[in-house]
Amino acid sequence: MKTLSLKELCKKKGFTLTEIARKTNTTVDYLSKLNTGKRKNPTWQFVNRIATILGVSESEVGKSITKED
């Protein structure tokens, strides 16, 4: 099964990166950099907030950021 990028995961769950940025009090630029791998190692709390918003596991969000299968 292909691992979705953060942007793809958000889209699948009906959100844009802009909406997630607003809900997590961060910038779209930061989320975009996580999505493309230009930024790494977000805090576990941040991953948890995204997972809660999207209704998925922290593991799924983590994989979408690190692109691990």
N, C-alpha and C positions, 0 to 999 in steps of 0.2 A: 504494500500500500504506500502510495506516494505521500510524503510529509508535506503538508501545506505550509506556505510562507505565512507570516503573521498577517499580511494584507489579505491573503486568500482566506485564512481562517476567519478574520473579521467579516469579510464579504459573505462567506458561507453562513455566518450567524446573523447577517443583516445589519452590520455596522461598517462604517468607514473608519479609516485611521483618524480622521478629524474628530469624529464622535468619541472614539476611544481616548484620544488626547484630551478632549474636554472633560470626560468623565474621570480620568486619572490625574488631571491637573499637570499635564506635561505638554510637550510640543509635538506637532506633527513631524517636525524635523527629527526629533529623537526617535520616534516610532519608525520613521522611514529608515533611519540608520540601523535600527535593530533589525528591521525587515530585510535589509540588504547585506547585513553582516559587517557594516562599517563601525557599529558599536556592539560591544559584547558585555556579558555579565551584568544584566540588570539585577537589582536586589530581588530576593525571594518575595518580599512584600509586594513589590511592583508586579511581578509575575502573577502573584495571587490575586491582586486587584483586577488585572486583565482577565484572568480565568473566571473570576466571579461575575464580571460583566458579561462575558461571552457564554457563560454556563458550561464551561469545559474544565478539564482537569489542569492543574498547574503543569503537569508533565506534557500535555498537549501544547500548551503555550510555550514551554521551554523548548520543545522539539521544533516548533515553528520558528523560533529565534535562532537556534543553533543548527537547524537543518539536519538533525539526526534522525535516522530511521529506526 
